[in-house]
Amino acid sequence: MKTIRSIFIAALSLFFYGNASAQAINEKNVVFKSKADSITIGATISSPVKAGKYPAVIIVSGTGPQDRDGTMAGTKMFSRIANLLTPKGYVVLRMDDRGVGKTTGEYRYATTADFALDVLGALQFLKTQKNVDLRHIGLLGHSEGGAVISIAASQSKDVAFLISLSGLASNGLESLLIQNENLVNTSPLTVEDKKRSNEINRLMFATAFQYAKSDSMESKLNTVYSYWKQKDDLYFKSLGIEYDHFRFPIYSYVRQAIGPWYRYFISYDPQIFLSKVDVPILAINGSKDVFVDPINLTYWKKYSRAGQHGKVTTILLPNVNHLLQPCQTCLPAEYAKLGEIPDSTLGSIAKWLKENVK
């Protein structure tokens, strides 16, 4: 792993006043190198204009290529967080994911561990900024970003705190099993098709986990599926239903599973990394999150060294989804109708930071 050879700052500054206070804010676009080879990262850094040393927060996205503002379902989660925290006296850096905006590379070839290298590059960049308090640089991760910040924190003594928003702290296999069962069980499928879907998902995930480091994963997945399909055909005939509308996307699943991200993710063990992390942690989840189950809150305490020392704070928000929106059905189809994270949730983050960082 090569060290950062150079840091480039392409700055277009913008000054404004934040709503949360009369503190003037400076936003500039920057470019710097990842800790990984050849990846250049585009980002925005928001800072108070007033001279001084400020705690800093690096925002880390979840699964899927996202822009630096965290644009998801019509919301801009990350820019909203930056606009709240910066007027309160924090430097906030948010990044484009690989292959998005000003960041180079291809997202599909990267793993969760590679994303952690990008975060470490951001950390190295912040250490060059004169207005950053080097003793208080932390990471905020959403969804898979919870795993990313866990890995990064385990590899750097410069990380002073962690904030998990719907963040992953379970192992990859468990995460996929629970996530897919949540999605299946809340879907409009028939009872019989829910049973079949959960059965084939569990079987394929277990096979992918077993052969994650093997060149034979593709053939094993196809063999296991063929065996299951024969049994499933007999099961469906026994139901006496005329038409079978159930389809498992075997081809697209195998294509995804044999890729580098999936192989790494399904083998991911958070204990390896969190057992080395002994800094204050805030973990927030919605009770109706179908992607990162609320049980992850217990894992932040259970797996981290910080948890053994009583330095983990968890908040469970009732009737709140994966994007931390108060919800009704709480299913993904509803997300775009619900708007941004509520002020009350952002206020909980600011309150915890004030008590544990400032």
Secondary structure by P-SEA (a helix, b strand, c coil): cccccccccccbbbbbbbccccbbbbbbbbccccccccbbbbbbbbbcccbbbbbbbbbbbccccccccccccccaaaaaaaaaccccbbbbbbbbcccccccccccccccaaaaaaaaaaaaaaaaacccccccccbbbbccaaaaaaaaaaaacccccbbbbcccccccaaaaaaaaaaaaaaaccccaaaaaaaaaaaaaaaaaaaaaccccaaaaaaaaaaaaaaaaaaaaaaaacccccccccaaaaaaaaaacaaaaaaaaccccccccccccbbbbbbbccccccccaaaaaaaacccccccccbbbbbbcccccccccccccccccccccccccaaaaaaaaaaaaaccc
